Amino acid sequence: MPYGDLAARLRPGFDLPIGGTTYHVPEPSAKDGLWLQALMDGAATLALTSHLGAANQTVLADDEQERTIYEIALGPAYQQMLDDDVPWPVFKHAGTTAWVHWVRGAEAGERFWATFDRDGQGKAETPTEAIPAAG
């Protein structure tokens, strides 16, 4: 069995490269992870039961809840991105990517990260459009 990279075990989480800066996103606490999971499950249920489709639905209750999701999902990277004046579409996509990563796994997070379009708009309106529900 080959030796794995110790950095990943010593510094759990993942990195998001944005504009020449790499932001480290550490794991959330169990309590916060459960909250992120419950929100994602609610968003998936809304998307599946809607007659209008996920793109036309409000997944989050308000702006404060959206900020809380990003703050929890990104951890210290949240403030670092604010301090670095990361543009809103990129910041929002990074926060949603972290949310997807923690709730659906690294592969799903990477798939969502790749949905960002060069014109600053995500190709998927919500994480539930781009990422299938956990099985």
C-alpha positions in Angstrom: 0.0 0.0 0.0 1.5 3.4 -1.0 2.0 6.1 1.5 -0.7 8.8 1.2 -0.3 12.5 1.5 -0.1 13.3 5.2 -1.1 16.9 4.7 -4.7 15.8 3.9 -4.8 14.0 7.3 -3.1 16.7 9.3 -5.2 19.5 7.8 -8.6 18.0 7.1 -10.8 19.9 4.7 -10.2 21.1 1.1 -8.8 24.0 -0.8 -10.6 26.4 -3.2 -8.4 28.3 -5.6 -9.8 31.8 -6.5 -8.0 34.5 -8.4 -4.5 33.3 -7.5 -5.3 32.7 -3.8 -6.0 29.3 -2.3 -8.6 29.3 0.5 -8.5 26.4 2.9 -12.0 25.2 4.0 -11.8 23.1 7.2 -14.5 20.6 8.3 -17.5 21.9 10.1 -18.5 20.6 13.5 -20.9 17.7 13.8 -23.7 20.1 14.9 -23.1 22.4 12.0 -22.8 19.5 9.6 -26.2 18.2 10.7 -27.7 21.7 10.1 -26.2 21.9 6.6 -27.5 18.4 5.9 -31.0 19.3 7.0 -31.1 22.4 4.8 -29.9 20.5 1.8 -32.5 17.8 2.4 -35.2 20.5 2.6 -33.9 22.1 -0.6 -34.0 18.7 -2.4 -37.5 18.0 -1.2 -38.7 21.4 -2.4 -37.1 20.9 -5.8 -38.6 17.4 -6.2 -42.1 18.4 -5.1 -42.3 21.8 -7.0 -44.5 22.3 -10.0 -42.3 25.2 -11.0 -38.9 23.5 -10.8 -35.9 24.2 -8.5 -34.7 27.2 -10.5 -37.9 29.2 -9.7 -38.0 28.3 -6.0 -36.6 30.1 -3.0 -34.5 27.5 -1.3 -33.3 29.7 1.6 -35.6 31.5 4.0 -33.7 34.8 3.8 -30.4 36.5 3.2 -29.3 35.9 6.8 -29.8 32.2 6.4 -27.8 32.3 3.2 -24.9 34.1 4.9 -25.0 31.6 7.8 -24.8 28.7 5.3 -21.7 30.2 3.7 -20.1 31.1 7.0 -20.6 27.6 8.4 -19.6 25.8 5.2 -16.6 27.9 4.5 -15.3 28.3 8.0 -12.4 30.8 8.3 -12.3 31.0 4.5 -15.6 33.0 4.7 -13.9 36.0 6.4 -10.7 35.7 4.3 -12.8 35.9 1.1 -14.7 38.9 2.4 -11.4 40.6 3.4 -10.0 39.9 -0.1 -13.1 41.4 -1.8 -13.9 38.2 -3.7 -16.7 39.1 -6.2 -20.2 38.2 -5.0 -20.9 35.6 -7.8 -17.6 33.8 -7.0 -18.1 34.1 -3.2 -21.6 32.7 -3.6 -20.4 29.8 -5.8 -17.6 29.0 -3.3 -20.0 29.0 -0.4 -22.4 26.7 -2.2 -19.6 24.5 -3.3 -18.5 24.1 0.3 -22.1 23.3 1.3 -22.4 20.6 -1.3 -19.0 19.2 -0.4 -19.9 18.8 3.2 -23.3 17.4 2.6 -22.9 15.3 -0.6 -19.2 14.6 -0.6 -16.0 15.8 -2.4 -17.0 14.5 -5.8 -20.3 16.3 -5.7 -18.6 19.5 -4.5 -16.1 19.2 -7.4 -18.9 18.8 -9.9 -20.7 21.8 -8.5 -17.5 23.9 -8.5 -17.1 23.0 -12.3 -20.6 24.4 -13.0 -19.4 28.0 -12.7 -19.5 29.8 -16.0 -16.9 32.3 -17.1 -19.5 35.1 -17.3 -19.9 34.9 -13.5 -23.2 33.0 -13.5 -23.6 29.5 -12.2 -25.0 27.1 -14.8 -27.1 25.5 -12.0 -29.4 27.8 -10.0 -29.4 25.6 -6.9 -27.2 22.8 -5.6 -30.0 20.4 -6.0 -30.2 21.0 -9.7 -26.5 20.1 -10.2 -26.1 17.5 -7.5 -28.3 14.4 -7.2 -29.7 13.6 -3.7 -27.7 11.3 -1.5 -28.6 7.7 -2.0 
